[in-house]
Amino acid sequence: MSDVKINVRKNGPLLIEGKFTLVDAEGNAFPLDPAKPAYALCRCGQSGNNPFCDGTHKSCGFESEVIAPAE
């Protein structure tokens, strides 16, 4: 199993913790600081720094609460 953890934040971004590679639609890798413990990826689509979250979800009316199904 991978050492990457992805948290779906209520009304917010995807918070990714651990070592991972992030690539665009053309297969080009985004530069990521290996010392940074986590990255937040935008879910609202309004970030000025896509694909990374810049907090715009707080002011654009984005709402989403994703809950895993009960086992």
PDB file of N, H, CA, C and O in Angstrom:
ATOM      1  N   MET A   1       0.834  -1.187   0.000  1.00  0.00           N
ATOM      2  CA  MET A   1       0.000   0.000   0.000  1.00  0.00           C
ATOM      3  C   MET A   1       0.878   1.248   0.000  1.00  0.00           C
ATOM      4  O   MET A   1       1.974   1.251   0.559  1.00  0.00           O
ATOM      5  N   SER A   2       0.389   2.284  -0.622  1.00  0.00           N
ATOM      6  H   SER A   2      -0.502   2.282  -1.076  1.00  0.00           H
ATOM      7  CA  SER A   2       1.099   3.551  -0.755  1.00  0.00           C
ATOM      8  C   SER A   2       1.157   4.295   0.574  1.00  0.00           C
ATOM      9  O   SER A   2       0.310   4.103   1.446  1.00  0.00           O
ATOM     10  N   ASP A   3       2.167   5.144   0.712  1.00  0.00           N
ATOM     11  H   ASP A   3       2.855   5.300   0.003  1.00  0.00           H
ATOM     12  CA  ASP A   3       2.286   5.986   1.890  1.00  0.00           C
ATOM     13  C   ASP A   3       1.649   7.351   1.670  1.00  0.00           C
ATOM     14  O   ASP A   3       1.914   8.293   2.417  1.00  0.00           O
ATOM     15  N   VAL A   4       0.817   7.455   0.655  1.00  0.00           N
ATOM     16  H   VAL A   4       0.601   6.690   0.049  1.00  0.00           H
ATOM     17  CA  VAL A   4       0.128   8.717   0.355  1.00  0.00           C
ATOM     18  C   VAL A   4      -1.261   8.664   0.974  1.00  0.00           C
ATOM     19  O   VAL A   4      -1.961   7.656   0.884  1.00  0.00           O
ATOM     20  N   LYS A   5      -1.647   9.775   1.605  1.00  0.00           N
ATOM     21  H   LYS A   5      -1.079  10.595   1.678  1.00  0.00           H
ATOM     22  CA  LYS A   5      -2.985   9.891   2.184  1.00  0.00           C
ATOM     23  C   LYS A   5      -3.662  11.095   1.544  1.00  0.00           C
ATOM     24  O   LYS A   5      -3.083  12.180   1.488  1.00  0.00           O
ATOM     25  N   ILE A   6      -4.892  10.907   1.059  1.00  0.00           N
ATOM     26  H   ILE A   6      -5.363  10.026   1.104  1.00  0.00           H
ATOM     27  CA  ILE A   6      -5.665  11.985   0.444  1.00  0.00           C
ATOM     28  C   ILE A   6      -6.897  12.231   1.304  1.00  0.00           C
ATOM     29  O   ILE A   6      -7.733  11.345   1.481  1.00  0.00           O
ATOM     30  N   ASN A   7      -6.995  13.442   1.833  1.00  0.00           N
ATOM     31  H   ASN A   7      -6.315  14.161   1.689  1.00  0.00           H
ATOM     32  CA  ASN A   7      -8.146  13.839   2.645  1.00  0.00           C
ATOM     33  C   ASN A   7      -9.049  14.742   1.811  1.00  0.00           C
ATOM     34  O   ASN A   7      -8.597  15.736   1.243  1.00  0.00           O
ATOM     35  N   VAL A   8     -10.323  14.385   1.745  1.00  0.00           N
ATOM     36  H   VAL A   8     -10.690  13.577   2.206  1.00  0.00           H
ATOM     37  CA  VAL A   8     -11.303  15.229   1.066  1.00  0.00           C
ATOM     38  C   VAL A   8     -11.850  16.175   2.131  1.00  0.00           C
ATOM     39  O   VAL A   8     -12.596  15.749   3.013  1.00  0.00           O
ATOM     40  N   ARG A   9     -11.490  17.438   2.056  1.00  0.00           N
ATOM     41  H   ARG A   9     -10.884  17.784   1.340  1.00  0.00           H
ATOM     42  CA  ARG A   9     -11.891  18.412   3.068  1.00  0.00           C
ATOM     43  C   ARG A   9     -13.303  18.914   2.792  1.00  0.00           C
ATOM     44  O   ARG A   9     -13.647  19.211   1.648  1.00  0.00           O
ATOM     45  N   LYS A  10     -14.111  19.008   3.825  1.00  0.00           N
ATOM     46  H   LYS A  10     -13.831  18.767   4.755  1.00  0.00           H
ATOM     47  CA  LYS A  10     -15.477  19.516   3.700  1.00  0.00           C
ATOM     48  C   LYS A  10     -15.428  20.945   3.161  1.00  0.00           C
ATOM     49  O   LYS A  10     -14.777  21.813   3.742  1.00  0.00           O
ATOM     50  N   ASN A  11     -16.119  21.182   2.049  1.00  0.00           N
ATOM     51  H   ASN A  11     -16.648  20.477   1.577  1.00  0.00           H
ATOM     52  CA  ASN A  11     -16.192  22.497   1.412  1.00  0.00           C
ATOM     53  C   ASN A  11     -14.815  23.062   1.074  1.00  0.00           C
ATOM     54  O   ASN A  11     -14.631  24.278   1.032  1.00  0.00           O
ATOM     55  N   GLY A  12     -13.857  22.179   0.835  1.00  0.00           N
ATOM     56  H   GLY A  12     -14.007  21.191   0.869  1.00  0.00           H
ATOM     57  CA  GLY A  12     -12.502  22.646   0.564  1.00  0.00           C
ATOM     58  C   GLY A  12     -11.736  21.732  -0.363  1.00  0.00           C
ATOM     59  O   GLY A  12     -12.326  20.970  -1.129  1.00  0.00           O
ATOM     60  N   PRO A  13     -10.418  21.808  -0.293  1.00  0.00           N
ATOM     61  CA  PRO A  13      -9.557  21.105  -1.240  1.00  0.00           C
ATOM     62  C   PRO A  13      -9.345  19.639  -0.906  1.00  0.00           C
ATOM     63  O   PRO A  13      -9.820  19.131   0.110  1.00  0.00           O
ATOM     64  N   LEU A  14      -8.624  18.985  -1.785  1.00  0.00           N
ATOM     65  H   LEU A  14      -8.239  19.398  -2.611  1.00  0.00           H
ATOM     66  CA  LEU A  14      -8.079  17.661  -1.504  1.00  0.00           C
ATOM     67  C   LEU A  14      -6.718  17.905  -0.861  1.00  0.00           C
ATOM     68  O   LEU A  14      -5.870  18.572  -1.455  1.00  0.00           O
ATOM     69  N   LEU A  15      -6.498  17.387   0.318  1.00  0.00           N
ATOM     70  H   LEU A  15      -7.186  16.846   0.800  1.00  0.00           H
ATOM     71  CA  LEU A  15      -5.224  17.541   1.000  1.00  0.00           C
ATOM     72  C   LEU A  15      -4.444  16.251   0.831  1.00  0.00           C
ATOM     73  O   LEU A  15      -4.863  15.198   1.312  1.00  0.00           O
ATOM     74  N   ILE A  16      -3.311  16.331   0.149  1.00  0.00           N
ATOM     75  H   ILE A  16      -2.971  17.187  -0.242  1.00  0.00           H
ATOM     76  CA  ILE A  16      -2.513  15.147  -0.154  1.00  0.00           C
ATOM     77  C   ILE A  16      -1.245  15.171   0.684  1.00  0.00           C
ATOM     78  O   ILE A  16      -0.462  16.119   0.631  1.00  0.00           O
ATOM     79  N   GLU A  17      -1.060  14.104   1.462  1.00  0.00           N
ATOM     80  H   GLU A  17      -1.696  13.334   1.505  1.00  0.00           H
ATOM     81  CA  GLU A  17       0.101  13.976   2.326  1.00  0.00           C
ATOM     82  C   GLU A  17       0.932  12.789   1.871  1.00  0.00           C
ATOM     83  O   GLU A  17       0.388  11.740   1.525  1.00  0.00           O
ATOM     84  N   GLY A  18       2.239  12.951   1.871  1.00  0.00           N
ATOM     85  H   GLY A  18       2.681  13.803   2.152  1.00  0.00           H
ATOM     86  CA  GLY A  18       3.130  11.876   1.461  1.00  0.00           C
ATOM     87  C   GLY A  18       3.816  12.210   0.152  1.00  0.00           C
ATOM     88  O   GLY A  18       3.608  13.282  -0.416  1.00  0.00           O
ATOM     89  N   LYS A  19       4.622  11.298  -0.314  1.00  0.00           N
ATOM     90  H   LYS A  19       4.791  10.427   0.147  1.00  0.00           H
ATOM     91  CA  LYS A  19       5.392  11.500  -1.536  1.00  0.00           C
ATOM     92  C   LYS A  19       4.570  11.065  -2.753  1.00  0.00           C
ATOM     93  O   LYS A  19       4.103   9.928  -2.815  1.00  0.00           O
ATOM     94  N   PHE A  20       4.396  11.973  -3.719  1.00  0.00           N
ATOM     95  H   PHE A  20       4.775  12.897  -3.669  1.00  0.00           H
ATOM     96  CA  PHE A  20       3.626  11.674  -4.925  1.00  0.00           C
ATOM     97  C   PHE A  20       4.128  12.539  -6.074  1.00  0.00           C
ATOM     98  O   PHE A  20       4.873  13.497  -5.870  1.00  0.00           O
ATOM     99  N   THR A  21       3.710  12.188  -7.274  1.00  0.00           N
ATOM    100  H   THR A  21       3.105  11.409  -7.440  1.00  0.00           H
ATOM    101  CA  THR A  21       4.014  12.966  -8.469  1.00  0.00           C
ATOM    102  C   THR A  21       2.697  13.500  -9.007  1.00  0.00           C
ATOM    103  O   THR A  21       1.704  12.775  -9.072  1.00  0.00           O
ATOM    104  N   LEU A  22       2.693  14.772  -9.392  1.00  0.00           N
ATOM    105  H   LEU A  22       3.500  15.361  -9.339  1.00  0.00           H
ATOM    106  CA  LEU A  22       1.497  15.411  -9.948  1.00  0.00           C
ATOM    107  C   LEU A  22       1.825  15.821 -11.375  1.00  0.00           C
ATOM    108  O   LEU A  22       2.755  16.594 -11.606  1.00  0.00           O
ATOM    109  N   VAL A  23       1.054  15.300 -12.341  1.00  0.00           N
ATOM    110  H   VAL A  23       0.299  14.672 -12.153  1.00  0.00           H
ATOM    111  CA  VAL A  23       1.317  15.601 -13.743  1.00  0.00           C
ATOM    112  C   VAL A  23       0.100  16.257 -14.388  1.00  0.00           C
ATOM    113  O   VAL A  23      -1.037  16.033 -13.972  1.00  0.00           O
ATOM    114  N   ASP A  24       0.359  17.076 -15.417  1.00  0.00           N
ATOM    115  H   ASP A  24       1.282  17.258 -15.755  1.00  0.00           H
ATOM    116  CA  ASP A  24      -0.724  17.738 -16.139  1.00  0.00           C
ATOM    117  C   ASP A  24      -1.256  16.823 -17.238  1.00  0.00           C
ATOM    118  O   ASP A  24      -0.823  15.676 -17.354  1.00  0.00           O
ATOM    119  N   ALA A  25      -2.189  17.320 -18.040  1.00  0.00           N
ATOM    120  H   ALA A  25      -2.541  18.251 -17.946  1.00  0.00           H
ATOM    121  CA  ALA A  25      -2.834  16.520 -19.093  1.00  0.00           C
ATOM    122  C   ALA A  25      -1.856  16.063 -20.171  1.00  0.00           C
ATOM    123  O   ALA A  25      -2.134  15.113 -20.903  1.00  0.00           O
ATOM    124  N   GLU A  26      -0.711  16.739 -20.270  1.00  0.00           N
ATOM    125  H   GLU A  26      -0.485  17.511 -19.676  1.00  0.00           H
ATOM    126  CA  GLU A  26       0.291  16.362 -21.272  1.00  0.00           C
ATOM    127  C   GLU A  26       1.397  15.491 -20.684  1.00  0.00           C
ATOM    128  O   GLU A  26       2.351  15.143 -21.381  1.00  0.00           O
ATOM    129  N   GLY A  27       1.275  15.139 -19.411  1.00  0.00           N
ATOM    130  H   GLY A  27       0.500  15.422 -18.845  1.00  0.00           H
ATOM    131  CA  GLY A  27       2.255  14.284 -18.766  1.00  0.00           C
ATOM    132  C   GLY A  27       3.441  15.017 -18.160  1.00  0.00           C
ATOM    133  O   GLY A  27       4.408  14.388 -17.731  1.00  0.00           O
ATOM    134  N   ASN A  28       3.373  16.344 -18.123  1.00  0.00           N
ATOM    135  H   ASN A  28       2.588  16.855 -18.471  1.00  0.00           H
ATOM    136  CA  ASN A  28       4.452  17.138 -17.539  1.00  0.00           C
ATOM    137  C   ASN A  28       4.277  17.223 -16.033  1.00  0.00           C
ATOM    138  O   ASN A  28       3.181  17.503 -15.549  1.00  0.00           O
ATOM    139  N   ALA A  29       5.344  16.984 -15.292  1.00  0.00           N
ATOM    140  H   ALA A  29       6.234  16.756 -15.685  1.00  0.00           H
ATOM    141  CA  ALA A  29       5.278  17.004 -13.834  1.00  0.00           C
ATOM    142  C   ALA A  29       5.342  18.431 -13.287  1.00  0.00           C
ATOM    143  O   ALA A  29       6.128  19.256 -13.751  1.00  0.00           O
ATOM    144  N   PHE A  30       4.499  18.698 -12.295  1.00  0.00           N
ATOM    145  H   PHE A  30       3.860  18.027 -11.918  1.00  0.00           H
ATOM    146  CA  PHE A  30       4.568  19.963 -11.569  1.00  0.00           C
ATOM    147  C   PHE A  30       5.741  19.869 -10.599  1.00  0.00           C
ATOM    148  O   PHE A  30       5.961  18.817  -9.998  1.00  0.00           O
ATOM    149  N   PRO A  31       6.498  20.956 -10.437  1.00  0.00           N
ATOM    150  CA  PRO A  31       7.591  20.923  -9.464  1.00  0.00           C
ATOM    151  C   PRO A  31       7.015  20.947  -8.040  1.00  0.00           C
ATOM    152  O   PRO A  31       6.266  21.855  -7.678  1.00  0.00           O
ATOM    153  N   LEU A  32       7.371  19.950  -7.255  1.00  0.00           N
ATOM    154  H   LEU A  32       7.979  19.212  -7.549  1.00  0.00           H
ATOM    155  CA  LEU A  32       6.908  19.856  -5.874  1.00  0.00           C
ATOM    156  C   LEU A  32       8.114  19.811  -4.949  1.00  0.00           C
ATOM    157  O   LEU A  32       9.101  19.136  -5.241  1.00  0.00           O
ATOM    158  N   ASP A  33       8.037  20.520  -3.849  1.00  0.00           N
ATOM    159  H   ASP A  33       7.235  21.069  -3.612  1.00  0.00           H
ATOM    160  CA  ASP A  33       9.103  20.538  -2.853  1.00  0.00           C
ATOM    161  C   ASP A  33       9.019  19.258  -2.029  1.00  0.00           C
ATOM    162  O   ASP A  33       8.035  19.061  -1.316  1.00  0.00           O
ATOM    163  N   PRO A  34      10.019  18.382  -2.105  1.00  0.00           N
ATOM    164  CA  PRO A  34       9.958  17.112  -1.368  1.00  0.00           C
ATOM    165  C   PRO A  34       9.950  17.306   0.150  1.00  0.00           C
ATOM    166  O   PRO A  34       9.574  16.390   0.882  1.00  0.00           O
ATOM    167  N   ALA A  35      10.353  18.467   0.628  1.00  0.00           N
ATOM    168  H   ALA A  35      10.658  19.212   0.033  1.00  0.00           H
ATOM    169  CA  ALA A  35      10.353  18.737   2.064  1.00  0.00           C
ATOM    170  C   ALA A  35       8.979  19.184   2.571  1.00  0.00           C
ATOM    171  O   ALA A  35       8.736  19.190   3.778  1.00  0.00           O
ATOM    172  N   LYS A  36       8.093  19.552   1.666  1.00  0.00           N
ATOM    173  H   LYS A  36       8.290  19.547   0.686  1.00  0.00           H
ATOM    174  CA  LYS A  36       6.759  20.004   2.064  1.00  0.00           C
ATOM    175  C   LYS A  36       5.916  18.782   2.423  1.00  0.00           C
ATOM    176  O   LYS A  36       5.822  17.853   1.620  1.00  0.00           O
ATOM    177  N   PRO A  37       5.302  18.758   3.605  1.00  0.00           N
ATOM    178  CA  PRO A  37       4.589  17.549   4.050  1.00  0.00           C
ATOM    179  C   PRO A  37       3.247  17.306   3.367  1.00  0.00           C
ATOM    180  O   PRO A  37       2.771  16.171   3.344  1.00  0.00           O
ATOM    181  N   ALA A  38       2.619  18.357   2.805  1.00  0.00           N
ATOM    182  H   ALA A  38       3.006  19.279   2.824  1.00  0.00           H
ATOM    183  CA  ALA A  38       1.298  18.183   2.188  1.00  0.00           C
ATOM    184  C   ALA A  38       1.048  19.272   1.150  1.00  0.00           C
ATOM    185  O   ALA A  38       1.620  20.360   1.210  1.00  0.00           O
ATOM    186  N   TYR A  39       0.181  18.948   0.201  1.00  0.00           N
ATOM    187  H   TYR A  39      -0.284  18.064   0.152  1.00  0.00           H
ATOM    188  CA  TYR A  39      -0.269  19.903  -0.815  1.00  0.00           C
ATOM    189  C   TYR A  39      -1.791  19.865  -0.857  1.00  0.00           C
ATOM    190  O   TYR A  39      -2.397  18.804  -0.706  1.00  0.00           O
ATOM    191  N   ALA A  40      -2.404  21.026  -1.063  1.00  0.00           N
ATOM    192  H   ALA A  40      -1.912  21.888  -1.186  1.00  0.00           H
ATOM    193  CA  ALA A  40      -3.856  21.123  -1.192  1.00  0.00           C
ATOM    194  C   ALA A  40      -4.187  21.366  -2.661  1.00  0.00           C
ATOM    195  O   ALA A  40      -3.700  22.320  -3.267  1.00  0.00           O
ATOM    196  N   LEU A  41      -5.017  20.495  -3.225  1.00  0.00           N
ATOM    197  H   LEU A  41      -5.412  19.720  -2.733  1.00  0.00           H
ATOM    198  CA  LEU A  41      -5.435  20.628  -4.615  1.00  0.00           C
ATOM    199  C   LEU A  41      -6.860  21.176  -4.675  1.00  0.00           C
ATOM    200  O   LEU A  41      -7.744  20.731  -3.943  1.00  0.00           O
ATOM    201  N   CYS A  42      -7.060  22.143  -5.555  1.00  0.00           N
ATOM    202  H   CYS A  42      -6.342  22.504  -6.149  1.00  0.00           H
ATOM    203  CA  CYS A  42      -8.340  22.828  -5.710  1.00  0.00           C
ATOM    204  C   CYS A  42      -9.438  21.868  -6.174  1.00  0.00           C
ATOM    205  O   CYS A  42      -9.222  21.030  -7.049  1.00  0.00           O
ATOM    206  N   ARG A  43     -10.625  22.010  -5.565  1.00  0.00           N
ATOM    207  H   ARG A  43     -10.801  22.691  -4.854  1.00  0.00           H
ATOM    208  CA  ARG A  43     -11.810  21.289  -6.032  1.00  0.00           C
ATOM    209  C   ARG A  43     -12.863  22.243  -6.571  1.00  0.00           C
ATOM    210  O   ARG A  43     -13.750  21.822  -7.313  1.00  0.00           O
ATOM    211  N   CYS A  44     -12.783  23.528  -6.210  1.00  0.00           N
ATOM    212  H   CYS A  44     -12.062  23.870  -5.607  1.00  0.00           H
ATOM    213  CA  CYS A  44     -13.838  24.461  -6.621  1.00  0.00           C
ATOM    214  C   CYS A  44     -13.647  24.970  -8.045  1.00  0.00           C
ATOM    215  O   CYS A  44     -14.597  25.452  -8.661  1.00  0.00           O
ATOM    216  N   GLY A  45     -12.422  24.868  -8.577  1.00  0.00           N
ATOM    217  H   GLY A  45     -11.650  24.477  -8.076  1.00  0.00           H
ATOM    218  CA  GLY A  45     -12.155  25.321  -9.934  1.00  0.00           C
ATOM    219  C   GLY A  45     -11.893  26.808 -10.059  1.00  0.00           C
ATOM    220  O   GLY A  45     -11.703  27.308 -11.168  1.00  0.00           O
ATOM    221  N   GLN A  46     -11.880  27.523  -8.948  1.00  0.00           N
ATOM    222  H   GLN A  46     -12.034  27.117  -8.047  1.00  0.00           H
ATOM    223  CA  GLN A  46     -11.734  28.982  -8.989  1.00  0.00           C
ATOM    224  C   GLN A  46     -10.355  29.472  -8.548  1.00  0.00           C
ATOM    225  O   GLN A  46     -10.109  30.679  -8.559  1.00  0.00           O
ATOM    226  N   SER A  47      -9.466  28.589  -8.168  1.00  0.00           N
ATOM    227  H   SER A  47      -9.665  27.609  -8.159  1.00  0.00           H
ATOM    228  CA  SER A  47      -8.146  28.991  -7.686  1.00  0.00           C
ATOM    229  C   SER A  47      -7.370  29.742  -8.761  1.00  0.00           C
ATOM    230  O   SER A  47      -7.426  29.393  -9.940  1.00  0.00           O
ATOM    231  N   GLY A  48      -6.658  30.755  -8.349  1.00  0.00           N
ATOM    232  H   GLY A  48      -6.613  31.038  -7.391  1.00  0.00           H
ATOM    233  CA  GLY A  48      -5.773  31.477  -9.260  1.00  0.00           C
ATOM    234  C   GLY A  48      -4.434  30.790  -9.401  1.00  0.00           C
ATOM    235  O   GLY A  48      -3.553  31.281 -10.108  1.00  0.00           O
ATOM    236  N   ASN A  49      -4.270  29.653  -8.732  1.00  0.00           N
ATOM    237  H   ASN A  49      -4.985  29.255  -8.158  1.00  0.00           H
ATOM    238  CA  ASN A  49      -3.018  28.900  -8.740  1.00  0.00           C
ATOM    239  C   ASN A  49      -3.286  27.424  -9.037  1.00  0.00           C
ATOM    240  O   ASN A  49      -2.627  26.548  -8.478  1.00  0.00           O
ATOM    241  N   ASN A  50      -4.245  27.152  -9.911  1.00  0.00           N
ATOM    242  H   ASN A  50      -4.780  27.864 -10.365  1.00  0.00           H
ATOM    243  CA  ASN A  50      -4.582  25.762 -10.252  1.00  0.00           C
ATOM    244  C   ASN A  50      -3.354  24.986 -10.693  1.00  0.00           C
ATOM    245  O   ASN A  50      -2.497  25.538 -11.384  1.00  0.00           O
ATOM    246  N   PRO A  51      -3.247  23.728 -10.312  1.00  0.00           N
ATOM    247  CA  PRO A  51      -4.239  22.895  -9.648  1.00  0.00           C
ATOM    248  C   PRO A  51      -4.221  23.012  -8.124  1.00  0.00           C
ATOM    249  O   PRO A  51      -4.923  22.271  -7.436  1.00  0.00           O
ATOM    250  N   PHE A  52      -3.421  23.937  -7.598  1.00  0.00           N
ATOM    251  H   PHE A  52      -2.850  24.538  -8.157  1.00  0.00           H
ATOM    252  CA  PHE A  52      -3.284  24.081  -6.160  1.00  0.00           C
ATOM    253  C   PHE A  52      -4.356  25.007  -5.598  1.00  0.00           C
ATOM    254  O   PHE A  52      -4.804  25.934  -6.272  1.00  0.00           O
ATOM    255  N   CYS A  53      -4.758  24.750  -4.371  1.00  0.00           N
ATOM    256  H   CYS A  53      -4.394  23.997  -3.823  1.00  0.00           H
ATOM    257  CA  CYS A  53      -5.761  25.557  -3.693  1.00  0.00           C
ATOM    258  C   CYS A  53      -5.133  26.860  -3.208  1.00  0.00           C
ATOM    259  O   CYS A  53      -4.021  26.869  -2.679  1.00  0.00           O
ATOM    260  N   ASP A  54      -5.863  27.962  -3.395  1.00  0.00           N
ATOM    261  H   ASP A  54      -6.766  27.955  -3.825  1.00  0.00           H
ATOM    262  CA  ASP A  54      -5.419  29.252  -2.866  1.00  0.00           C
ATOM    263  C   ASP A  54      -6.439  29.827  -1.879  1.00  0.00           C
ATOM    264  O   ASP A  54      -6.338  30.992  -1.494  1.00  0.00           O
ATOM    265  N   GLY A  55      -7.412  29.023  -1.472  1.00  0.00           N
ATOM    266  H   GLY A  55      -7.494  28.077  -1.784  1.00  0.00           H
ATOM    267  CA  GLY A  55      -8.412  29.454  -0.500  1.00  0.00           C
ATOM    268  C   GLY A  55      -9.639  30.119  -1.090  1.00  0.00           C
ATOM    269  O   GLY A  55     -10.528  30.530  -0.345  1.00  0.00           O
ATOM    270  N   THR A  56      -9.711  30.237  -2.408  1.00  0.00           N
ATOM    271  H   THR A  56      -8.988  29.903  -3.013  1.00  0.00           H
ATOM    272  CA  THR A  56     -10.847  30.905  -3.052  1.00  0.00           C
ATOM    273  C   THR A  56     -12.174  30.214  -2.748  1.00  0.00           C
ATOM    274  O   THR A  56     -13.222  30.859  -2.778  1.00  0.00           O
ATOM    275  N   HIS A  57     -12.145  28.910  -2.455  1.00  0.00           N
ATOM    276  H   HIS A  57     -11.294  28.386  -2.431  1.00  0.00           H
ATOM    277  CA  HIS A  57     -13.383  28.180  -2.157  1.00  0.00           C
ATOM    278  C   HIS A  57     -14.161  28.826  -1.011  1.00  0.00           C
ATOM    279  O   HIS A  57     -15.380  28.674  -0.928  1.00  0.00           O
ATOM    280  N   LYS A  58     -13.468  29.541  -0.131  1.00  0.00           N
ATOM    281  H   LYS A  58     -12.478  29.664  -0.198  1.00  0.00           H
ATOM    282  CA  LYS A  58     -14.116  30.177   1.013  1.00  0.00           C
ATOM    283  C   LYS A  58     -15.009  31.345   0.605  1.00  0.00           C
ATOM    284  O   LYS A  58     -15.942  31.694   1.328  1.00  0.00           O
ATOM    285  N   SER A  59     -14.730  31.948  -0.545  1.00  0.00           N
ATOM    286  H   SER A  59     -13.972  31.664  -1.132  1.00  0.00           H
ATOM    287  CA  SER A  59     -15.493  33.136  -0.951  1.00  0.00           C
ATOM    288  C   SER A  59     -16.304  32.958  -2.227  1.00  0.00           C
ATOM    289  O   SER A  59     -17.011  33.881  -2.633  1.00  0.00           O
ATOM    290  N   CYS A  60     -16.222  31.795  -2.871  1.00  0.00           N
ATOM    291  H   CYS A  60     -15.648  31.046  -2.542  1.00  0.00           H
ATOM    292  CA  CYS A  60     -16.935  31.622  -4.139  1.00  0.00           C
ATOM    293  C   CYS A  60     -18.216  30.798  -4.002  1.00  0.00           C
ATOM    294  O   CYS A  60     -18.891  30.527  -4.995  1.00  0.00           O
ATOM    295  N   GLY A  61     -18.550  30.404  -2.776  1.00  0.00           N
ATOM    296  H   GLY A  61     -18.002  30.624  -1.969  1.00  0.00           H
ATOM    297  CA  GLY A  61     -19.782  29.648  -2.572  1.00  0.00           C
ATOM    298  C   GLY A  61     -19.651  28.154  -2.786  1.00  0.00           C
ATOM    299  O   GLY A  61     -20.661  27.455  -2.867  1.00  0.00           O
ATOM    300  N   PHE A  62     -18.432  27.647  -2.880  1.00  0.00           N
ATOM    301  H   PHE A  62     -17.612  28.214  -2.814  1.00  0.00           H
ATOM    302  CA  PHE A  62     -18.229  26.211  -3.103  1.00  0.00           C
ATOM    303  C   PHE A  62     -18.697  25.418  -1.887  1.00  0.00           C
ATOM    304  O   PHE A  62     -18.334  25.725  -0.751  1.00  0.00           O
ATOM    305  N   GLU A  63     -19.503  24.400  -2.142  1.00  0.00           N
ATOM    306  H   GLU A  63     -19.798  24.151  -3.065  1.00  0.00           H
ATOM    307  CA  GLU A  63     -19.951  23.497  -1.094  1.00  0.00           C
ATOM    308  C   GLU A  63     -19.876  22.065  -1.582  1.00  0.00           C
ATOM    309  O   GLU A  63     -20.404  21.733  -2.643  1.00  0.00           O
ATOM    310  N   SER A  64     -19.226  21.224  -0.812  1.00  0.00           N
ATOM    311  H   SER A  64     -18.797  21.493   0.051  1.00  0.00           H
ATOM    312  CA  SER A  64     -19.152  19.806  -1.138  1.00  0.00           C
ATOM    313  C   SER A  64     -18.703  19.046   0.104  1.00  0.00           C
ATOM    314  O   SER A  64     -17.664  19.347   0.691  1.00  0.00           O
ATOM    315  N   GLU A  65     -19.487  18.074   0.486  1.00  0.00           N
ATOM    316  H   GLU A  65     -20.331  17.829   0.009  1.00  0.00           H
ATOM    317  CA  GLU A  65     -19.120  17.218   1.605  1.00  0.00           C
ATOM    318  C   GLU A  65     -19.197  15.771   1.111  1.00  0.00           C
ATOM    319  O   GLU A  65     -20.280  15.237   0.874  1.00  0.00           O
ATOM    320  N   VAL A  66     -18.041  15.163   0.964  1.00  0.00           N
ATOM    321  H   VAL A  66     -17.161  15.597   1.157  1.00  0.00           H
ATOM    322  CA  VAL A  66     -17.970  13.800   0.481  1.00  0.00           C
ATOM    323  C   VAL A  66     -17.682  12.887   1.664  1.00  0.00           C
ATOM    324  O   VAL A  66     -16.679  13.050   2.358  1.00  0.00           O
ATOM    325  N   ILE A  67     -18.571  11.927   1.886  1.00  0.00           N
ATOM    326  H   ILE A  67     -19.386  11.794   1.322  1.00  0.00           H
ATOM    327  CA  ILE A  67     -18.432  10.999   2.996  1.00  0.00           C
ATOM    328  C   ILE A  67     -18.308   9.585   2.446  1.00  0.00           C
ATOM    329  O   ILE A  67     -19.076   9.174   1.577  1.00  0.00           O
ATOM    330  N   ALA A  68     -17.333   8.848   2.962  1.00  0.00           N
ATOM    331  H   ALA A  68     -16.709   9.182   3.669  1.00  0.00           H
ATOM    332  CA  ALA A  68     -17.141   7.461   2.528  1.00  0.00           C
ATOM    333  C   ALA A  68     -18.319   6.620   2.984  1.00  0.00           C
ATOM    334  O   ALA A  68     -18.875   6.865   4.054  1.00  0.00           O
ATOM    335  N   PRO A  69     -18.712   5.623   2.179  1.00  0.00           N
ATOM    336  CA  PRO A  69     -19.835   4.767   2.585  1.00  0.00           C
ATOM    337  C   PRO A  69     -19.472   3.933   3.812  1.00  0.00           C
ATOM    338  O   PRO A  69     -18.315   3.558   4.000  1.00  0.00           O
ATOM    339  N   ALA A  70     -20.469   3.648   4.638  1.00  0.00           N
ATOM    340  H   ALA A  70     -21.409   3.952   4.485  1.00  0.00           H
ATOM    341  CA  ALA A  70     -20.257   2.792   5.810  1.00  0.00           C
ATOM    342  C   ALA A  70     -19.922   1.389   5.334  1.00  0.00           C
ATOM    343  O   ALA A  70     -20.442   0.912   4.325  1.00  0.00           O
ATOM    344  N   GLU A  71     -19.063   0.755   6.065  1.00  0.00           N
ATOM    345  H   GLU A  71     -18.640   1.142   6.885  1.00  0.00           H
ATOM    346  CA  GLU A  71     -18.657  -0.625   5.683  1.00  0.00           C
ATOM    347  C   GLU A  71     -19.702  -1.633   6.034  1.00  0.00           C
ATOM    348  O   GLU A  71     -19.520  -2.824   5.783  1.00  0.00           O
TER     349      GLU A  71
END
